[in-house]
Amino acid sequence: MITQRNKLACLVASTIGLAATFVPFSAHADMTNGIVDVWTVNVASVFNTTTICDSTNDCIQPNGVTVVNNQSLRWGTDTGSGRSGLDITNSPSNEQVITNGPSVANVDITHRNRPITGTTLKSLDIISTLILTPFSPGGASLPAAPITFGVKFLETPNDANPCADGGANGVGVNSAGCADIYVTDQGSLNFAFQYDLDGVGGPLQNQTYFISFFEQGAGLNPLPSAACTAVGAPTPCLGFRTPEGQDTTVHFASLITTEPVSIPEPGTLALLAAGLFGGSLARRRRRS
């Protein structure tokens, strides 16, 4: 990271069904118990292009990194297979999430690893803006909350042995040459926020909810300590390695509960939201 920033809410889920098993609660939300049954969750993510640093550590006038738009970056010199890059897709996402129901997919991030030469990406920030709106029963939206998280990246020399992640060249994820390394900030589940359906003085209590973000596939994982060190991240670190000539996509999803969720077996970790619910989301909103 270029400056100190909020940590991301992260953690693990292999499937939507598995995520649903974390919350064995039934939702019977109405104005009787004060629980919002269904939320509209809007997530919009972009690259903060002013925070790009290149592989020469130039963060003022980075070279070799092309901003196609605020959701698509390319870098390096094409050697015949295209340039490497990052893409944000399915953003903005506007989905309905059932309280104490299954996780619901939203934004994807894809790294494209191509054989290139020249200056590459080293780090940047991604900004996600989250808006939560009660859908059933309906109510006013919580304030939009911008979330900043940092990415560290290493475009590795394909012919190194061992590779930057400590593994042997030609084996496993390094079978086509050394895999590139993507690392993101790491945080935790269960960010609390409150919503009051019947306003000041009403008989219903101000209800506390917990929102968590999951990676629904096998995109994000704890990386070997050598990979963390190679990108300048503390160990343990969270991210992925993309084999040469391939793409890696991480699929995010949101989960809203009335009790904290627990993780039976951490395996795949996920990213997103940080420091967010202790501030603007944790404040009370009153229904008009």
C-alpha positions in Angstrom: 0.0 0.0 0.0 1.1 3.6 -0.7 -0.4 5.0 2.5 -2.1 3.4 5.5 -5.7 2.5 4.7 -8.7 0.7 6.1 -8.4 -3.1 6.1 -10.8 -5.1 4.0 -13.5 -7.4 5.2 -12.5 -10.8 4.0 -13.0 -14.4 4.3 -13.9 -17.7 3.1 -16.5 -19.5 1.2 -16.3 -22.2 -1.4 -19.9 -22.1 -2.6 -23.1 -20.2 -2.1 -24.6 -23.3 -0.4 -21.7 -23.4 2.0 -22.0 -19.8 2.9 -25.7 -20.3 3.6 -24.9 -23.0 6.1 -23.0 -20.4 8.2 -26.4 -18.9 9.2 -28.9 -21.4 10.3 -31.5 -18.7 11.1 -34.9 -18.2 9.5 -36.0 -14.8 8.4 -39.5 -13.6 9.2 -39.0 -9.9 8.8 -41.8 -7.5 9.1 -42.8 -4.4 11.1 -43.7 -6.7 14.1 -40.1 -7.6 14.9 -38.3 -4.7 13.3 -36.1 -6.8 11.0 -35.5 -5.9 7.4 -36.3 -9.1 5.5 -34.6 -8.1 2.1 -31.9 -5.6 1.4 -30.9 -4.1 -1.9 -27.1 -4.2 -1.9 -25.4 -1.9 -4.4 -21.7 -2.2 -4.9 -19.7 -0.1 -7.4 -15.9 -0.7 -7.8 -13.3 1.2 -9.7 -9.5 1.5 -9.9 -8.2 4.6 -8.2 -5.9 5.5 -11.1 -4.1 8.2 -9.1 -2.5 5.6 -6.9 -0.9 3.5 -9.6 2.8 2.7 -9.0 4.9 1.0 -11.6 7.6 -1.7 -11.2 10.3 1.0 -11.1 8.6 2.4 -8.0 7.5 5.5 -9.9 4.1 6.6 -8.3 4.2 10.1 -9.7 4.4 9.5 -13.4 4.1 5.7 -13.7 5.2 4.3 -17.1 4.1 1.2 -18.9 0.6 1.1 -17.3 -2.3 2.1 -19.6 -5.6 3.2 -18.1 -8.1 1.9 -20.6 -10.8 3.2 -18.2 -11.4 3.1 -14.4 -12.3 -0.6 -14.6 -9.6 -1.8 -17.0 -5.8 -1.6 -16.9 -3.1 -2.9 -19.2 0.7 -3.0 -18.8 3.9 -4.1 -20.3 5.0 -4.5 -24.0 3.1 -7.0 -26.1 5.2 -9.9 -27.3 2.5 -11.4 -29.4 -0.1 -12.7 -26.9 -1.5 -9.3 -25.7 -0.7 -7.3 -22.6 -1.2 -8.2 -19.0 -3.9 -6.5 -17.1 -6.7 -6.2 -14.5 -10.4 -5.9 -15.2 -13.4 -5.2 -12.9 -16.6 -6.6 -14.2 -20.3 -6.8 -13.0 -19.9 -3.4 -11.5 -22.0 -1.6 -10.4 -23.9 -4.6 -9.0 -27.4 -4.0 -7.6 -28.7 -7.2 -6.0 -31.3 -8.2 -3.4 -29.9 -10.0 -0.4 -32.2 -11.9 2.1 -31.4 -11.4 5.8 -30.1 -14.7 7.1 -30.2 -16.1 3.6 -27.5 -17.2 1.1 -24.7 -15.0 -0.1 -25.5 -13.2 -3.4 -22.9 -12.5 -6.1 -21.7 -9.0 -7.0 -18.4 -7.7 -8.4 -15.7 -9.7 -10.2 -12.0 -8.9 -10.6 -9.9 -10.6 -13.2 -6.1 -10.7 -13.7 -4.8 -11.5 -17.2 -1.3 -12.9 -17.3 0.5 -12.6 -20.6 4.2 -13.0 -21.6 5.3 -9.3 -21.8 8.4 -7.2 -21.4 9.0 -3.7 -20.0 7.6 -1.8 -17.1 4.6 -3.3 -15.3 2.2 -2.6 -12.5 3.4 -2.8 -8.8 0.6 -1.5 -6.7 -2.7 0.5 -6.7 -5.9 1.1 -4.8 -9.4 -0.1 -5.6 -12.4 1.9 -4.3 -15.7 0.2 -3.8 -18.8 2.2 -2.8 -21.5 0.4 -0.9 -25.2 1.4 -0.5 -27.6 -0.6 1.6 -31.3 0.0 1.1 -34.2 -1.9 2.9 -36.4 -3.5 0.3 -38.9 -5.4 2.4 -40.1 -3.7 4.5 -38.9 -0.7 2.6 -37.0 2.2 4.0 -34.4 4.9 3.4 -30.9 4.0 2.2 -28.0 4.1 4.6 -25.3 6.7 3.5 -23.1 5.6 0.6 -19.8 4.3 2.1 -16.6 4.4 0.0 -14.2 1.5 0.8 -10.5 1.7 -0.1 -8.3 -1.3 -0.3 -4.8 -1.8 -1.6 -3.4 -4.3 -4.1 0.3 -5.3 -4.4 1.4 -7.0 -7.6 4.4 -8.7 -9.0 4.9 -9.6 -12.7 7.5 -12.3 -12.3 10.4 -13.3 -14.6 9.2 -16.5 -16.4 12.6 -18.2 -16.4 13.5 -17.8 -12.7 14.2 -21.0 -10.7 13.0 -21.1 -8.0 10.2 -18.7 -8.8 9.3 -15.7 -6.6 6.7 -17.7 -4.7 9.5 -20.1 -3.6 8.2 -22.9 -5.9 10.1 -24.7 -8.6 9.8 -23.5 -12.2 7.8 -25.9 -14.4 5.8 -27.4 -11.5 2.2 -26.7 -10.4 1.1 -23.1 -10.7 4.6 -22.4 -12.2 4.3 -25.1 -14.9 4.3 -22.6 -17.8 6.9 -20.3 -16.2 6.7 -18.4 -12.9 3.2 -17.3 -12.0 2.4 -13.7 -11.3 1.5 -12.7 -7.8 -1.5 -10.6 -6.7 -1.9 -9.7 -3.0 -4.7 -7.7 -1.3 -5.3 -6.3 2.1 -6.8 -8.7 4.6 -9.5 -8.2 7.3 -12.4 -10.1 8.9 -16.1 -10.9 8.8 -19.1 -9.5 10.6 -19.1 -5.7 10.2 -22.0 -4.5 12.3 -24.5 -1.8 11.3 -27.9 -0.7 12.6 -31.3 0.1 11.2 -34.5 1.3 12.9 -37.6 0.6 11.0 -40.1 2.5 13.1 -38.1 5.6 14.1 -37.4 7.4 17.3 -39.8 6.4 20.1 -41.2 3.4 18.3 -41.7 0.1 20.1 -39.2 -1.8 18.0 -35.6 -1.9 19.0 -32.9 -0.6 16.8 -31.8 -3.8 15.0 -28.1 -4.7 14.6 -27.1 -6.6 11.4 -23.8 -8.0 10.2 -22.6 -7.8 6.6 -19.8 -10.1 5.3 -18.2 -10.5 1.9 -17.2 -13.8 0.5 -15.2 -15.1 -2.4 -17.4 -17.7 -4.0 -14.8 -19.7 -5.8 -11.2 -20.6 -5.2 -9.8 -17.2 -6.2 -8.3 -15.8 -3.0 -6.2 -17.9 -0.7 -3.4 -17.5 1.9 -0.2 -17.4 -0.1 3.3 -18.9 0.7 5.4 -16.6 2.8 7.9 -16.3 -0.1 5.1 -14.9 -2.3 4.2 -12.3 0.4 7.8 -11.2 0.8 8.2 -10.9 -3.0 5.5 -8.3 -3.3 6.5 -6.5 0.0 3.5 -7.7 2.0 3.6 -9.0 5.6 3.1 -12.7 6.1 0.5 -14.2 6.1 -1.0 -12.5 3.1 -4.1 -13.0 1.0 -4.2 -13.2 -2.8 -3.6 -15.5 -5.8 -1.1 -16.6 -8.3 -2.0 -16.6 -12.0 -0.2 -19.1 -14.3 1.5 -17.7 -17.4 -0.9 -17.3 -20.3 -4.0 -17.7 -18.1 -6.6 -15.5 -16.3 -7.7 -15.6 -12.7 -11.1 -14.3 -11.6 -12.3 -13.7 -8.1 -16.0 -13.7 -7.6 -17.4 -11.7 -4.7 -20.7 -12.0 -2.9 -22.4 -10.4 0.1 -24.1 -12.0 3.1 -26.3 -10.1 5.7 -27.2 -11.7 9.0 -28.7 -10.8 12.4 -26.0 -12.9 14.2 -22.2 -13.1 13.5 -21.3 -15.8 11.1 -18.6 -18.3 11.8 -16.3 -20.2 9.5 -16.0 -23.9 9.9 -12.9 -24.3 7.8 -11.1 -21.3 6.4 -9.8 -22.1 3.0 -10.6 -19.5 0.5 -10.5 -15.9 1.8 -12.4 -13.0 0.3 -12.0 -9.3 0.3 -14.0 -6.1 0.6 -15.3 -3.6 3.1 -13.4 -2.1 5.9 -13.7 0.4 8.7 -17.0 1.2 7.2 -19.6 0.0 9.6 -18.0 1.5 12.6 -18.5 4.8 11.0 -21.2 5.8 8.5 -23.0 2.5 8.4 -23.1 2.0 12.1 -25.1 5.2 12.7 -28.8 5.0 13.0 -31.1 5.7 10.2 -34.7 6.6 10.8 -37.5 5.7 8.6 -39.5 8.7 7.5 
